[in-house]
Amino acid sequence: MKISRVGRYVSIAAAAIATLIASPALAAEARPWLCRDKPVFSYDRSMEYQVSARPGRQWQIFFMQYSPDAAHDGFDIVNSRVLSSRGDPAAGNLAAGRYFTVALYRGSGGHWICPGYTHDDPDPKLGEVSNLCYGEDGPPCLVKLQVKPDHHLALPSSPAP
């Protein structure tokens, strides 16, 4: 009888320790598909983006595409970037397609938090596909994302007449 009680206490203690060890790992996992505001942009050719965050807080931006078979509530993460807490811009390329984007910031305790403010410029400037900004709970924009057509990829030249 005593041995079974001791075994039960040991298994309960082991489960509690395993839960405590796993908690920080789960806290560090970003889940952008759960964010309510996921601005969308699309373009029929490849794109380039530039994203920057104001210094101070750690941000990460996620580019997702919707797919009914995706593991994350229908969203596949196709690209992501950790943004410098010093405010250095990051750039990259995206294939043609439709993208949902979310910038999350790291809060106290290591948890990733969805921004409370997302602004999508309804009239992007000439030569822009999208111009987005994200803030913690409202303006100002703490993360700025600008997406443009990729002009580095030259179109095939037509044969000379």
Secondary structure by P-SEA (a helix, b strand, c coil): caaaaaaaaaaaaaaaaaaaaaaaaaaaccccccccbbbbbbbcccccbbbbbcccbbbbbbbbbbbcccccccccccccccccccbbbbbbcccbbbbbbbbbbbccccccccccbbbbcccccccccbbbbbccccccccbbbbbcccccccccccccc
